[in-house]
């Protein structure tokens, strides 16, 4: 299981459009947004693709200026525990 926390910067005038497009990205969920064009998003693995595929799709959405990976959690599903290196980036 992979869970990615992503800060998305969108063109402020296209915030609603980008938010709607994010809702269509498999494994992505918008948790918050600000008028200045920032959105808080998580992206998880799906049965048909990896979280990194969702992150790549976000970068290609019209109206997205940037998408920064700010958190990554990875758990070994067979063992049910975090893999080494999981946690906030830079920690």
C-alpha positions in Angstrom: 0.0 0.0 0.0 1.3 3.4 -0.9 -0.3 6.7 0.2 1.1 10.0 -1.1 0.3 13.4 0.3 0.5 16.0 -2.5 0.3 19.8 -2.5 -1.2 20.8 -5.9 -0.8 24.4 -7.1 -3.4 25.3 -9.7 -4.1 28.5 -11.6 -6.5 30.2 -9.1 -9.1 31.0 -11.8 -9.2 27.3 -12.7 -9.4 25.9 -9.1 -12.9 24.4 -9.5 -12.0 22.8 -12.9 -8.8 21.3 -11.4 -10.6 20.1 -8.3 -13.2 18.3 -10.5 -10.4 16.8 -12.6 -8.6 15.6 -9.5 -11.7 13.7 -8.4 -11.5 11.7 -11.7 -7.9 10.6 -11.1 -7.9 7.0 -9.9 -6.9 6.8 -6.2 -6.9 10.6 -5.7 -8.9 12.5 -3.1 -9.1 16.2 -2.5 -9.1 17.0 1.2 -9.0 20.8 1.1 -8.5 23.8 -1.2 -7.6 27.5 -0.8 -8.7 30.5 -2.9 -5.0 31.0 -4.0 -5.1 27.8 -6.0 -3.6 25.3 -3.5 -5.2 21.9 -3.0 -4.4 19.2 -0.5 -4.6 15.8 -2.1 -3.9 12.2 -1.3 -3.1 9.6 -3.9 -3.3 5.9 -3.1 -2.6 2.7 -5.0 -5.6 1.2 -6.8 -6.1 -2.3 -8.1 -5.3 -1.0 -11.6 -2.3 1.3 -10.9 0.3 2.6 -8.5 0.0 5.9 -6.6 2.9 7.3 -8.7 0.7 6.9 -11.8 -1.9 9.1 -10.2 0.8 11.7 -9.3 2.0 11.7 -12.9 -1.6 12.2 -14.1 -2.0 15.2 -11.7 1.0 16.8 -13.3 -0.6 16.6 -16.7 -4.0 18.1 -15.8 -4.9 21.4 -17.5 -4.7 24.2 -15.0 -2.1 22.5 -12.7 1.0 24.6 -12.3 2.8 22.2 -10.0 2.3 19.1 -7.8 4.7 18.4 -4.9 5.0 15.1 -3.1 5.1 16.2 0.6 4.4 12.8 2.3 4.8 9.2 1.4 3.7 6.1 3.4 4.5 2.6 2.2 3.3 -0.5 4.0 4.2 -4.1 3.1 0.7 -5.6 2.7 1.9 -9.1 3.5 3.5 -8.1 6.8 1.1 -5.3 7.7 3.9 -2.9 8.8 5.6 0.1 7.3 8.6 -0.4 5.0 11.8 1.4 6.0 11.9 5.0 4.8 8.2 5.5 5.1 7.2 8.9 6.6 7.4 12.6 6.0 10.0 13.5 3.4 13.2 14.8 4.9 12.6 13.0 8.2 
